[in-house]
Amino acid sequence: MTSAVTNRPRDCLGCRIVGAAGLIGIGAYLANVAWKNKTFAGRVTFSTISLAFVTLGVQRYKQEFPFEKKTENT
């Protein structure tokens, strides 16, 4: 017997949009923090982390690694 929970898609478009928006939002916040930072090392550090979060957000939306779906061969 299969239930409605097991039949629904695991990674729907709405889930991807919300997840990507969250990650990109974190990246935007960190970019703002980097812009306001007074030291060069702080700017570089926060800019790098910001870029990483924005990249993860785009990958989440496009379902690329590390968010790709694994298919089972049955």
Buried (B, 14 or more C-beta within 10 A) or exposed (E): EEEEEEEEEEEEEEEBEEBBEBBBEBBBEBBEBBEEBEEEEEBEBBBEBBBBBBBBBBBBBEEEEEBEEEEEEE
